[in-house]
Amino acid sequence: MSDESNYFDNIKEGEPGSIVVGDFIQWKRTDLAEVYDPSLYTAQYIARIAGGGNEINITATNQTTYFLFQESSAVTATYNPGYYHWQLEIVRNSDSERKVIERGHADVVPDLDINASDPRSHEEIMLDKIQSLLQGKADADVSSYSIAGRSLTKMTFQELTQAEDYFAAKVKAEKTKLDAENHRQTSSTIKVRF
């Protein structure tokens, strides 16, 4: 499925919701430049994988009318797949004072060509682990998964069923969003029925 525009030539507004390990990534933030003059401020995204550890830092290249965020394929190839929390920081160049202005999250997903990692999202993995516990067929590693710091194996049946409903809704929303994105990418195709 092809996109309507060349990814390398047409820089999209706003950060991506997911990053594939080993992909060149880029986006711009024109709205920031309207408030923070790129010649006077620096913008950077700091992301940390859920559970701590791995950190990603992407600093913008200051353009005249927007902040440009880019990372090479070689750098993203070092990213560990997982669910990341990010924050967008603005730094005043004159005195290095910093302000966090936005927060969000994104998935870093494995490259299916070169990475043998599990391609499921965090939500899909959690749903599968919870369902395996409820069915009495838990994996050997299920005890290493937790919700709000509490091991899945220590949760009551009621807590597990509530968590199952929560993650099932998240997975459904992910699939709906993906279907919508795929539909937009292929909407220029005209379908004819005889």
C-alpha positions as CSV (number, residue, x, y, z in Angstrom):
1,M,0.0,0.0,0.0
2,S,1.5,3.3,-1.0
3,D,1.0,6.6,0.7
4,E,-0.3,9.6,-1.2
5,S,3.0,11.5,-0.8
6,N,6.7,10.7,-0.8
7,Y,7.7,10.3,2.9
8,F,11.2,11.6,2.3
9,D,10.2,14.8,0.4
10,N,7.0,15.7,2.3
11,I,7.5,16.2,6.0
12,K,4.4,15.5,8.0
13,E,3.2,17.7,10.9
14,G,3.3,16.1,14.4
15,E,5.1,13.2,16.0
16,P,4.4,9.6,14.8
17,G,2.3,7.3,16.9
18,S,4.7,4.4,16.2
19,I,8.3,4.0,14.9
20,V,9.6,0.9,13.2
21,V,13.1,-0.1,14.4
22,G,15.6,0.8,11.6
23,D,13.3,3.3,9.8
24,F,14.3,6.9,9.0
25,I,11.9,9.1,10.8
26,Q,11.0,12.8,10.5
27,W,8.3,15.2,11.4
28,K,7.9,18.9,11.9
29,R,6.2,21.2,14.4
30,T,5.2,24.5,12.7
31,D,2.9,25.3,15.7
32,L,5.9,25.5,18.1
33,A,7.7,28.0,15.8
34,E,4.7,30.3,16.0
35,V,5.2,30.6,19.8
36,Y,8.9,29.9,20.2
37,D,11.3,31.5,17.7
38,P,13.5,28.7,16.4
39,S,16.6,31.0,16.6
40,L,16.0,31.6,20.3
41,Y,14.7,28.2,21.5
42,T,15.6,24.5,21.1
43,A,13.0,21.8,21.0
44,Q,13.6,18.2,21.9
45,Y,11.7,14.9,22.5
46,I,12.8,12.7,25.4
47,A,11.2,9.2,25.4
48,R,11.7,6.4,27.9
49,I,10.5,2.8,27.6
50,A,7.8,1.7,30.0
51,G,9.5,0.2,33.0
52,G,12.6,2.4,32.8
53,G,15.8,2.0,31.1
54,N,16.2,2.8,27.4
55,E,16.0,6.5,26.6
56,I,15.5,8.2,23.2
57,N,16.5,11.8,22.7
58,I,15.6,13.6,19.4
59,T,16.6,17.3,19.2
60,A,15.1,19.5,16.5
61,T,17.0,21.2,13.7
62,N,15.8,24.8,13.9
63,Q,14.3,25.9,10.6
64,T,13.0,29.3,9.9
65,T,9.2,28.5,10.2
66,Y,9.2,25.2,12.0
67,F,11.2,22.8,14.2
68,L,12.4,19.7,12.2
69,F,12.9,16.4,14.0
70,Q,14.8,13.7,12.2
71,E,16.6,10.5,13.1
72,S,18.6,8.2,10.7
73,S,17.9,4.6,10.1
74,A,21.2,3.7,11.7
75,V,20.2,5.4,15.0
76,T,16.6,4.0,15.1
77,A,18.1,0.5,14.5
78,T,19.5,0.8,18.0
79,Y,16.0,1.4,19.5
80,N,14.5,-1.4,21.7
81,P,11.0,-2.3,20.7
82,G,8.4,-1.4,23.4
83,Y,5.9,1.1,24.7
84,Y,7.5,4.5,25.3
85,H,6.4,7.6,27.2
86,W,7.7,10.9,25.8
87,Q,7.8,14.5,26.7
88,L,8.4,17.5,24.4
89,E,10.8,20.1,26.0
90,I,11.5,23.7,25.0
91,V,14.9,25.1,26.1
92,R,15.6,28.8,26.1
93,N,19.0,29.1,24.4
94,S,20.1,32.3,26.3
95,D,20.2,30.6,29.7
96,S,19.4,26.9,29.1
97,E,16.1,27.1,31.1
98,R,13.8,24.2,30.2
99,K,10.0,23.7,30.1
100,V,8.1,20.5,29.4
101,I,5.2,21.5,27.2
102,E,3.6,18.2,26.0
103,R,3.6,14.6,27.0
104,G,2.4,11.5,25.2
105,H,3.3,7.9,24.2
106,A,4.3,5.9,21.2
107,D,5.2,2.3,20.3
108,V,8.6,1.4,18.9
109,V,7.9,-1.8,16.9
110,P,10.3,-4.4,15.6
111,D,11.3,-4.5,12.0
112,L,9.9,-7.7,10.6
113,D,12.8,-8.0,8.1
114,I,15.6,-8.2,10.6
115,N,14.2,-8.5,14.1
116,A,12.9,-11.7,15.6
117,S,11.1,-9.8,18.4
118,D,7.4,-10.1,19.1
119,P,5.6,-7.8,16.6
120,R,2.6,-7.3,18.9
121,S,1.9,-4.0,20.5
122,H,2.1,-3.7,24.3
123,E,-1.6,-3.8,24.6
124,E,-1.8,-7.0,22.5
125,I,0.8,-8.7,24.6
126,M,-0.9,-7.7,27.9
127,L,-4.3,-9.0,26.6
128,D,-2.8,-12.3,25.6
129,K,-1.0,-12.7,29.0
130,I,-4.2,-11.9,30.9
131,Q,-6.3,-14.3,28.8
132,S,-3.7,-17.0,29.2
133,L,-4.0,-16.6,33.0
134,L,-7.8,-16.6,32.9
135,Q,-7.7,-19.8,30.8
136,G,-5.2,-21.5,33.1
137,K,-2.6,-21.7,30.4
138,A,-0.1,-19.1,31.5
139,D,3.2,-18.7,29.8
140,A,6.4,-19.3,31.9
141,D,7.2,-15.5,31.7
142,V,3.7,-14.2,32.7
143,S,5.0,-13.4,36.2
144,S,7.3,-10.7,34.7
145,Y,4.3,-8.7,33.5
146,S,2.5,-6.2,35.8
147,I,-0.1,-3.5,35.9
148,A,0.6,-0.4,38.0
149,G,3.5,-2.3,39.7
150,R,1.4,-5.3,40.6
151,S,2.3,-8.7,39.1
152,L,-0.4,-10.3,36.9
153,T,0.0,-13.5,38.9
154,K,-1.0,-11.7,42.1
155,M,-4.2,-10.2,40.7
156,T,-7.7,-11.5,41.6
157,F,-10.0,-13.0,39.0
158,Q,-12.1,-9.8,39.1
159,E,-9.1,-7.6,38.6
160,L,-7.9,-9.8,35.7
161,T,-11.3,-9.6,34.0
162,Q,-11.4,-5.9,34.4
163,A,-7.9,-5.6,32.9
164,E,-8.9,-8.0,30.1
165,D,-11.8,-5.6,29.2
166,Y,-9.5,-2.6,29.3
167,F,-6.8,-4.1,27.1
168,A,-9.4,-5.6,24.7
169,A,-10.8,-2.1,24.2
170,K,-7.3,-0.8,23.6
171,V,-6.5,-3.5,21.0
172,K,-9.8,-2.9,19.3
173,A,-9.1,0.8,19.1
174,E,-5.6,0.1,17.7
175,K,-7.0,-2.1,15.0
176,T,-9.7,0.4,14.1
177,K,-7.1,3.2,13.8
178,L,-4.9,0.9,11.7
179,D,-7.8,0.0,9.4
180,A,-8.7,3.7,9.0
181,E,-5.1,4.5,8.1
182,N,-4.9,1.7,5.6
183,H,-8.3,2.8,4.1
184,R,-7.0,6.4,3.7
185,Q,-3.9,5.1,2.0
186,T,-5.9,3.0,-0.5
187,S,-8.9,5.3,-0.8
188,S,-7.7,6.5,-4.3
189,T,-8.4,3.0,-5.6
190,I,-11.8,2.8,-7.4
191,K,-13.6,-0.4,-6.8
192,V,-16.1,-1.7,-9.3
193,R,-18.5,-4.6,-8.8
194,F,-20.2,-6.4,-11.7
